[in-house]
Every structure is written in C-alpha cells, then in structure tokens.
C-alpha cells in the first residue's frame, strides 16, 4: 500500500506544483503537531494541508488527531503561524470515496475531498501507457470556507 500512497502523492504534487504553480512540501509538521502528507502554498500564501488516506482504518485513526478539535473551534479563538487562510483536504482512492465523505461530514463539513481514480491508474500501468497523474484526480467535495485566519499572538 506504500506504493499507492506514493502514487497519490505524486499525482497531488504534479497538480499543485505544475498545474496550479504552488510551492509544495511533503511530510512536514502543521497545526497541533500533525504531519501533512502534502502541504501547498499559493501565491497569496494560503495553506493547503492535504492528507492521503488509503484505508478505512486510516480514516478512523485520523479522527483522533488534535487538529480536528482546533479546526472546529470558532474562528475567533484560533491563532495561526501567519495571517493567511488554511484549508484541509483529504485525498482517497475511488474505493474509499463514500467512507471519506461520511468521515468529512462527521469531523468537519468544511474539509475538501479529492478522489484518485485507482482503477484507471491500474489499467494505464498494466498497458504501459503514459500516465497523466493530474487526470487521475477529481474534486468530489469543494472547500466551503477557510478554517483559520488569525495572526499569531506575541510570545514574551
């Protein structure tokens, strides 16, 4: 399954870096000490924290992360590292789409969802055709609003 995670990560990096022209990083710390699979910054310095989940147990485990408690606080109670928008997006293979939508509805309805077309990927890979990773991604649930926009409090 590690190969699937890396394949999805490659597709996301292709999309955010080359199609949208964003700066990207992988496996880096974000809100509340959680690690993002892909982190992208647009020209306005808005942050896109993208989590890749490839199994139902992955989603169940993710529910316990402290960042969800933070994102569910009223916006006025939050502080961020800088005064920019932060978005949370999940990316799952097509076989997890329904479970991921249920997860998002339970955890935070403002999260976005991107689905990776795993069946199409397997077909292309088996025929040795050139793979356009961006074509394998589709937005299922668009972001409704940003989750956090506050200046950091001064630490003395």
N, C-alpha and C positions, 0 to 999 in steps of 0.2 A: 504493500500500500504506500510505501515511501515514494515509489516511482510516480504514483498517481498524484500525491501531494506536490512533488517537484514539477510535474507536468502542468498542473493547475497554476502553480506559482509562476512558471514560465509564461503561460498564457496571460496572466494578470500583469506581469511586468511588461510584456510586449504591448498590451493595451494601454496601461497608464504611462509608460515611458515614451513609447514611439507614436502611438495614435493621439494621446492627449498631451504629450510634451511635458509630463510632470517629472519631478525628481523623485526617485524611489529608493527604498531600502528594504531589506528583509531581516527577519528575526531580531527586532530591536524593541527595547523597553518603551512602554507607553503609559497611559493612565493607570494609577494604582499598582504599578509594578508588574503589569501583564506584558507579555511579549506578543507583538504583532507579527503575523506571517508576512504581510506586505504592508508597508507604510508609504503613502504617496503624498506629495505636497504640490498644490497647483501654484500658478503664478501669483495668486493672492495670498499664498501661504496657508490656505485651508488644508487641514489634515484629513486624510482618508485612511482609516485603520481597517484593513481587510483581513478577516480571519478565514482560513481554509479549513473546512470540516469534511471528512470523507466517510464518517460512520455515524450512526445514531448515538452510539456511546460517546463519541466526540462532542456532540451537541449537549448531551446530558451533563458531561463533565464541565463544559464551558459555562453552563448555567450558574455554577458555583463561584465564578470569578468575581472579585470585588468591584470591577469596573462597571458592572451592570447596576449595582447599588448606586454608584456615583452618577451614572448617566440618568438614573431615574429620579434623582433629586431635582427639585425646582431649579431652574437655571440661575436664579439669583443667589443660590447657596454654593455655587461652584467656583473654583479657581482653576485656571489653566496656565500652562507654561507661558503662553503669549496670547495676545488678544486676537485670536483667529478662530474660525469655525472648525469643529471636529466632527467627523462623520464615522459611523460604524457600519461596516458592510460585511456580510457573510458570503462566501463563495463555496458552493457544494456541487458534487456531481449530480447529473439529472435524476438518478435513482433516489436522491435524498430531498428533492425539491419540496414535497409535501410536508415532511417532518421539519424541514428548515423553516417553512412558512409558519407552522404551528409553534415552533421554538420562538420565532420573532414575535408572534402575537402574544406569547406568554411573557417574554422578557422585556421587550421594548418595541412598540409598534413603529417607531421612527427609524429603526435599522433598515438597511437596504439588503437586497438579495440578488446575487449573480449566480446563474446556473451554468455549469460546464457540461457540454454535450459529450459525455463519456462514450456513448455508443458510436457516434460519428468519429471520434478520435480513434477508437479501436479499429474501425473499418479502414480509415485512412492509413493507419500504421501498418495494418496487415497487407495492404496493397502497395506499400512503399511510395505512396503519393506524397507530394509536398504538402506539409501541414501548415495552414494559416491559423495560428493559435487564436487570433482575435475573433475569427469566425466561429470558434467553439464556445464563445461566451455570449450569454444573453442576460439582460437585466429583467428579472421577474418582478421585483418589488423595488421601485424607485425610492430614494430617500425622501422623506416628508419634510424634515427640517433638520437643522444642525442640532447637535446635542450639547454643545458647550461653547460659550464665548464670553470669557471674563479675563481680566488682567490678573497677573499673579500678585498675591499680597506680598508686601515688602517683608523680608525676613531680617530681623535685627539680632 
